[in-house]
């Protein structure tokens, strides 16, 4: 009921809310995608020592840290 009232009386506030909800959904999807990339990179190395030398994994972890920090700032 409140949602309908806000939509009718304050459409700009409703648009802002909708944008925030959409951004939160995109951020949640991005985090899931990052987790999948990390898990894939970790599981492809059979030897534990290979994980430390896997340049692709290092890049994925760096990207995930940067993306996670950006999402935290937005929230």
N, C-alpha and C positions, 0 to 999 in steps of 0.2 A: 504494500500500500504506500509506504514511504517512497519506494522507488518510483512509483507512478506519479506521485506528487512532485518529486524532484524533476522528473522528466518533463512534466508539463509546466511547472513554475520556473525552473532554472535549467533550461536546456544546455547551457554552456557548462554547468557543473556536471550534468549527466554525461556530456561528451568527454569531459576530463576523467570522470570515473571509468568510463568505457575504455579510454586510452590506457589508463593505469592497469585495468584488468587484463587487457590485451598484452601489454608489456610484461606483466607478471607471468602470463601463460607462455610467452615466447622465452622468457628467462628460464622457466622451469624446463622447457623442452631443450634449451641449450645445455643446461646442466646435465640432463639425462644423456644427451648426445656425447658430451664430454666424458661422462662416466663410462659409456660404452666404448669410446675410443681408448681410454686408459686400460680398461679390462682386456680389450682385444690386444693391445700392445703388450700387456703383461703376460697374457696366456700364450702368445706366439713364441715366446722364448722358453725353451725346455730347460735350459741351464740357468740357474740363478745369476751366475756371473755375467751372462749375456745381457741381462737387464741393464746393468750398469754401463754397458758399451753400446746400447741401442740408441742411436741418434734420433730416430723417429720418435721413440718413447720420450726422450728428453724434450723434444719439440712439443709433443702433445701435452706433456705435463706443464711446460712453460705457458702454452696457450691456455690451458685450463685454469691456471692460476690467474692469468691476466683477465680472462673472461669472468671468472668467479669474483674477482675484485671489482670489476666494472658493474656487475649485477648488484653486489653489496652496496656500492655507492648510490645506485639508482633507487634502492629500497630504503 
